[in-house]
Amino acid sequence: MTDKVDTEAFKKLDRLRELRLSHRDLNYLIDRLQNDPMVDQLRIRRLKKRKLLLKDMITTLESEMIPDLDA
């Protein structure tokens, strides 16, 4: 009897953690920059787009991790 470890699941969990940390850090940075009147608004918009992209990646990865249920 051999026990197989699903290393792919661990890789996905690590990637998910990295994405969540990046998303959180971007959120913090955007909040700080929005309070500074000297910051370029184009930079803030680009950071927000990056944050949305990260959120989409997180959502996609989370949905991939949900096991398929046979009806």
N, C-alpha and C positions, 0 to 999 in steps of 0.2 A: 504494500500500500504506500503510495507516494502522495505527499501533500504538496500541492502546487501553490506557490504564492503569486498572487496577481500583481506583478510589479507595475503593470500598466496603470492599475488603479492608484497605486502610490505615486506614480509620476503625475497623474491627473490631479491628485490632492495637493501635491507640491506646487504644481502650476497654478491651481486655484488659489492657494495661499499667496503666491507671488502677485497674482493679478489683484487680489483683494487689498494687499498692502499698497500696491501702486495706486489703486483707485483711492484709497484712504489718503495717501500722501498728496495726490493731486487735488483732492477735495480741500485739504488743509491749505495747500499753496494757493488755490483759487480764492479761498476765503480771505487769506491774508492780503493777496494782491488787490482784491476788490475794495479794500479799505484804504488803499494808497492812491491818492488822486494823480500821482505822477506816472502811473503804470499805463502802458499802451493797451488800449482796449482790444486791439487785434491779437495781442499775446494772450489775453484772458480768453478770447473766443477760441483760439487754437487749443488752449489747455482744456477748455470745456469739451471740445470735440474729441480730444484724446481721452478724456474721462468717460464720455459716452461710448467710445469704442471699447474701452476696457470693460465697461458695464455689459456691453453686448457679448464680449468674449467670456465674461464670467457666467452670464446666463446660458450661453451655448454649452460651456463646459459642464455646468451643473445639470443641464438637461441630458447630456450624454451619460452622466453618471447614474441617472435614474434607471433601474433595471426594467427591461421590457416584461410586461405581464401578459401571459397568454390567456385569452378570454375563453 
